Amino acid sequence: MNNKILCPLIYDEVRPSYVYGLGFGDDKIYARKGKDYFEININGKVLKSVTRQDVQQKTKSPRIEIPEPPPPPKIK
């Protein structure tokens, strides 16, 4: 982003999508002002109004399940 100001801080909360900056082409930012939520592109343009559930779904990291390691071998 080269330290550019995307938009003035008029929002109460700003969150990047969980793939932001990873090169997957979904570099969106989600912002809240009061009870309204917005999807914003990397240039600071508001793309659309979204729901709170949309923001939560697109900003949380996917849960990765790591299996328990096997127990150590018993020493005889």
VMD Tcl script that builds the backbone (N, CA, C; Angstrom):
set m [mol new atoms 228]
animate dup $m
set s [atomselect $m all]
$s set {name element resname resid chain x y z} {
  {N N MET 1 A 0.821 -1.187 0.000}
  {CA C MET 1 A 0.000 0.000 0.000}
  {C C MET 1 A 0.868 1.255 0.000}
  {N N ASN 2 A 2.138 1.112 0.173}
  {CA C ASN 2 A 3.083 2.217 0.065}
  {C C ASN 2 A 2.739 3.395 0.964}
  {N N ASN 3 A 2.217 3.109 2.151}
  {CA C ASN 3 A 1.916 4.130 3.156}
  {C C ASN 3 A 0.962 5.207 2.663}
  {N N LYS 4 A 0.026 4.852 1.794}
  {CA C LYS 4 A -0.977 5.806 1.336}
  {C C LYS 4 A -2.137 5.821 2.320}
  {N N ILE 5 A -2.759 6.966 2.462}
  {CA C ILE 5 A -3.980 7.054 3.255}
  {C C ILE 5 A -5.118 6.589 2.369}
  {N N LEU 6 A -5.812 5.547 2.811}
  {CA C LEU 6 A -6.902 5.004 2.001}
  {C C LEU 6 A -8.135 5.877 2.084}
  {N N CYS 7 A -8.488 6.247 3.268}
  {CA C CYS 7 A -9.650 7.099 3.460}
  {C C CYS 7 A -9.527 7.719 4.843}
  {N N PRO 8 A -10.162 8.854 5.065}
  {CA C PRO 8 A -10.082 9.452 6.395}
  {C C PRO 8 A -10.724 8.520 7.425}
  {N N LEU 9 A -10.260 8.592 8.650}
  {CA C LEU 9 A -10.781 7.713 9.699}
  {C C LEU 9 A -12.158 8.188 10.157}
  {N N ILE 10 A -13.147 7.802 9.384}
  {CA C ILE 10 A -14.519 8.161 9.725}
  {C C ILE 10 A -15.270 6.952 10.257}
  {N N TYR 11 A -14.584 5.822 10.363}
  {CA C TYR 11 A -15.229 4.575 10.769}
  {C C TYR 11 A -14.907 4.251 12.224}
  {N N ASP 12 A -15.817 3.533 12.857}
  {CA C ASP 12 A -15.622 3.114 14.244}
  {C C ASP 12 A -14.719 1.890 14.337}
  {N N GLU 13 A -14.702 1.070 13.298}
  {CA C GLU 13 A -13.909 -0.161 13.292}
  {C C GLU 13 A -13.522 -0.485 11.853}
  {N N VAL 14 A -12.279 -0.925 11.660}
  {CA C VAL 14 A -11.790 -1.292 10.332}
  {C C VAL 14 A -11.084 -2.637 10.451}
  {N N ARG 15 A -11.431 -3.591 9.557}
  {CA C ARG 15 A -10.823 -4.927 9.574}
  {C C ARG 15 A -10.488 -5.358 8.152}
  {N N PRO 16 A -9.306 -5.936 7.934}
  {CA C PRO 16 A -8.991 -6.481 6.609}
  {C C PRO 16 A -9.608 -7.862 6.451}
  {N N SER 17 A -9.825 -8.280 5.206}
  {CA C SER 17 A -10.261 -9.661 4.976}
  {C C SER 17 A -9.115 -10.575 5.385}
  {N N TYR 18 A -9.415 -11.828 5.710}
  {CA C TYR 18 A -8.368 -12.715 6.226}
  {C C TYR 18 A -7.331 -13.088 5.175}
  {N N VAL 19 A -7.587 -12.846 3.894}
  {CA C VAL 19 A -6.580 -13.109 2.854}
  {C C VAL 19 A -5.962 -11.811 2.334}
  {N N TYR 20 A -6.184 -10.700 3.022}
  {CA C TYR 20 A -5.685 -9.402 2.583}
  {C C TYR 20 A -4.161 -9.432 2.436}
  {N N GLY 21 A -3.686 -9.036 1.285}
  {CA C GLY 21 A -2.257 -8.944 1.039}
  {C C GLY 21 A -1.564 -10.254 0.699}
  {N N LEU 22 A -2.311 -11.333 0.554}
  {CA C LEU 22 A -1.695 -12.624 0.248}
  {C C LEU 22 A -1.697 -12.939 -1.244}
  {N N GLY 23 A -2.236 -12.045 -2.068}
  {CA C GLY 23 A -2.210 -12.238 -3.509}
  {C C GLY 23 A -3.337 -13.086 -4.063}
  {N N PHE 24 A -4.404 -13.272 -3.298}
  {CA C PHE 24 A -5.535 -14.062 -3.784}
  {C C PHE 24 A -6.568 -13.201 -4.509}
  {N N GLY 25 A -6.331 -11.908 -4.616}
  {CA C GLY 25 A -7.231 -11.038 -5.348}
  {C C GLY 25 A -8.439 -10.569 -4.565}
  {N N ASP 26 A -8.523 -10.889 -3.293}
  {CA C ASP 26 A -9.672 -10.460 -2.490}
  {C C ASP 26 A -9.209 -9.465 -1.432}
  {N N ASP 27 A -8.485 -8.449 -1.864}
  {CA C ASP 27 A -7.979 -7.447 -0.932}
  {C C ASP 27 A -9.074 -6.443 -0.600}
  {N N LYS 28 A -9.948 -6.850 0.273}
  {CA C LYS 28 A -11.057 -5.994 0.697}
  {C C LYS 28 A -10.855 -5.619 2.158}
  {N N ILE 29 A -11.381 -4.474 2.520}
  {CA C ILE 29 A -11.371 -4.000 3.896}
  {C C ILE 29 A -12.827 -3.857 4.303}
  {N N TYR 30 A -13.121 -4.204 5.529}
  {CA C TYR 30 A -14.486 -4.100 6.037}
  {C C TYR 30 A -14.492 -3.076 7.160}
  {N N ALA 31 A -15.458 -2.178 7.121}
  {CA C ALA 31 A -15.513 -1.100 8.099}
  {C C ALA 31 A -16.917 -0.984 8.675}
  {N N ARG 32 A -16.945 -0.486 9.927}
  {CA C ARG 32 A -18.224 -0.267 10.600}
  {C C ARG 32 A -18.309 1.187 11.015}
  {N N LYS 33 A -19.466 1.770 10.781}
  {CA C LYS 33 A -19.762 3.109 11.279}
  {C C LYS 33 A -21.132 3.019 11.919}
  {N N GLY 34 A -21.158 3.116 13.243}
  {CA C GLY 34 A -22.416 2.911 13.957}
  {C C GLY 34 A -22.846 1.466 13.805}
  {N N LYS 35 A -24.043 1.255 13.286}
  {CA C LYS 35 A -24.542 -0.110 13.067}
  {C C LYS 35 A -24.462 -0.529 11.601}
  {N N ASP 36 A -23.833 0.288 10.768}
  {CA C ASP 36 A -23.721 0.000 9.337}
  {C C ASP 36 A -22.332 -0.547 9.019}
  {N N TYR 37 A -22.288 -1.539 8.112}
  {CA C TYR 37 A -21.039 -2.176 7.709}
  {C C TYR 37 A -20.839 -1.989 6.208}
  {N N PHE 38 A -19.552 -1.808 5.807}
  {CA C PHE 38 A -19.235 -1.541 4.415}
  {C C PHE 38 A -18.049 -2.377 3.961}
  {N N GLU 39 A -18.052 -2.716 2.670}
  {CA C GLU 39 A -16.909 -3.363 2.031}
  {C C GLU 39 A -16.186 -2.281 1.243}
  {N N ILE 40 A -14.873 -2.158 1.452}
  {CA C ILE 40 A -14.077 -1.086 0.856}
  {C C ILE 40 A -12.926 -1.715 0.079}
  {N N ASN 41 A -12.606 -1.167 -1.095}
  {CA C ASN 41 A -11.461 -1.702 -1.850}
  {C C ASN 41 A -10.166 -1.053 -1.364}
  {N N ILE 42 A -9.032 -1.471 -1.936}
  {CA C ILE 42 A -7.742 -0.976 -1.449}
  {C C ILE 42 A -7.501 0.491 -1.792}
  {N N ASN 43 A -8.339 1.071 -2.634}
  {CA C ASN 43 A -8.232 2.496 -2.948}
  {C C ASN 43 A -9.093 3.353 -2.035}
  {N N GLY 44 A -9.829 2.720 -1.121}
  {CA C GLY 44 A -10.658 3.456 -0.179}
  {C C GLY 44 A -12.070 3.704 -0.653}
  {N N LYS 45 A -12.449 3.148 -1.792}
  {CA C LYS 45 A -13.798 3.351 -2.324}
  {C C LYS 45 A -14.759 2.343 -1.688}
  {N N VAL 46 A -15.881 2.842 -1.182}
  {CA C VAL 46 A -16.901 1.956 -0.621}
  {C C VAL 46 A -17.560 1.213 -1.770}
  {N N LEU 47 A -17.473 -0.123 -1.736}
  {CA C LEU 47 A -18.034 -0.946 -2.804}
  {C C LEU 47 A -19.504 -1.258 -2.573}
  {N N LYS 48 A -19.832 -1.607 -1.331}
  {CA C LYS 48 A -21.229 -1.929 -1.036}
  {C C LYS 48 A -21.437 -1.990 0.464}
  {N N SER 49 A -22.682 -1.954 0.841}
  {CA C SER 49 A -23.072 -2.141 2.227}
  {C C SER 49 A -23.209 -3.641 2.471}
  {N N VAL 50 A -22.716 -4.126 3.605}
  {CA C VAL 50 A -22.770 -5.551 3.918}
  {C C VAL 50 A -23.346 -5.738 5.321}
  {N N THR 51 A -23.636 -6.989 5.652}
  {CA C THR 51 A -24.175 -7.290 6.975}
  {C C THR 51 A -23.038 -7.614 7.943}
  {N N ARG 52 A -23.368 -7.587 9.216}
  {CA C ARG 52 A -22.392 -7.931 10.251}
  {C C ARG 52 A -21.899 -9.369 10.070}
  {N N GLN 53 A -22.802 -10.273 9.701}
  {CA C GLN 53 A -22.424 -11.666 9.490}
  {C C GLN 53 A -21.427 -11.802 8.338}
  {N N ASP 54 A -21.621 -11.029 7.264}
  {CA C ASP 54 A -20.666 -11.043 6.145}
  {C C ASP 54 A -19.274 -10.635 6.623}
  {N N VAL 55 A -19.221 -9.580 7.421}
  {CA C VAL 55 A -17.937 -9.089 7.928}
  {C C VAL 55 A -17.275 -10.144 8.802}
  {N N GLN 56 A -18.033 -10.745 9.694}
  {CA C GLN 56 A -17.463 -11.765 10.575}
  {C C GLN 56 A -16.949 -12.957 9.781}
  {N N GLN 57 A -17.687 -13.357 8.762}
  {CA C GLN 57 A -17.286 -14.512 7.957}
  {C C GLN 57 A -16.023 -14.223 7.150}
  {N N LYS 58 A -15.903 -13.024 6.610}
  {CA C LYS 58 A -14.791 -12.719 5.712}
  {C C LYS 58 A -13.551 -12.192 6.419}
  {N N THR 59 A -13.646 -11.907 7.724}
  {CA C THR 59 A -12.474 -11.387 8.428}
  {C C THR 59 A -11.897 -12.362 9.438}
  {N N LYS 60 A -12.585 -13.453 9.710}
  {CA C LYS 60 A -12.010 -14.405 10.666}
  {C C LYS 60 A -11.092 -15.375 9.930}
  {N N SER 61 A -10.051 -15.771 10.598}
  {CA C SER 61 A -9.116 -16.732 10.020}
  {C C SER 61 A -9.761 -18.107 9.991}
  {N N PRO 62 A -9.513 -18.862 8.941}
  {CA C PRO 62 A -10.068 -20.217 8.922}
  {C C PRO 62 A -9.447 -21.053 10.035}
  {N N ARG 63 A -10.257 -21.858 10.669}
  {CA C ARG 63 A -9.768 -22.703 11.768}
  {C C ARG 63 A -9.069 -23.924 11.186}
  {N N ILE 64 A -7.860 -24.132 11.640}
  {CA C ILE 64 A -7.078 -25.275 11.183}
  {C C ILE 64 A -7.003 -26.270 12.336}
  {N N GLU 65 A -7.466 -27.465 12.081}
  {CA C GLU 65 A -7.437 -28.510 13.103}
  {C C GLU 65 A -6.085 -29.217 13.067}
  {N N ILE 66 A -5.432 -29.258 14.202}
  {CA C ILE 66 A -4.160 -29.965 14.321}
  {C C ILE 66 A -4.421 -31.198 15.177}
  {N N PRO 67 A -4.186 -32.380 14.621}
  {CA C PRO 67 A -4.473 -33.595 15.394}
  {C C PRO 67 A -3.519 -33.742 16.574}
  {N N GLU 68 A -4.007 -34.415 17.592}
  {CA C GLU 68 A -3.175 -34.708 18.758}
  {C C GLU 68 A -2.037 -35.635 18.338}
  {N N PRO 69 A -0.838 -35.394 18.833}
  {CA C PRO 69 A 0.257 -36.308 18.497}
  {C C PRO 69 A 0.045 -37.642 19.211}
  {N N PRO 70 A 0.597 -38.707 18.675}
  {CA C PRO 70 A 0.449 -39.998 19.350}
  {C C PRO 70 A 1.212 -39.984 20.672}
  {N N PRO 71 A 0.791 -40.801 21.612}
  {CA C PRO 71 A 1.507 -40.830 22.891}
  {C C PRO 71 A 2.918 -41.391 22.695}
  {N N PRO 72 A 3.827 -41.017 23.583}
  {CA C PRO 72 A 5.187 -41.546 23.453}
  {C C PRO 72 A 5.199 -43.046 23.720}
  {N N PRO 73 A 6.168 -43.743 23.175}
  {CA C PRO 73 A 6.232 -45.192 23.415}
  {C C PRO 73 A 6.538 -45.478 24.886}
  {N N LYS 74 A 6.011 -46.578 25.359}
  {CA C LYS 74 A 6.260 -46.974 26.748}
  {C C LYS 74 A 7.655 -47.575 26.856}
  {N N ILE 75 A 8.351 -47.189 27.894}
  {CA C ILE 75 A 9.695 -47.717 28.137}
  {C C ILE 75 A 9.572 -48.952 29.023}
  {N N LYS 76 A 10.224 -50.049 28.611}
  {CA C LYS 76 A 10.157 -51.301 29.377}
  {C C LYS 76 A 11.339 -51.450 30.275}
}
mol reanalyze $m
mol bondsrecalc $m
mol representation Tube
mol addrep $m
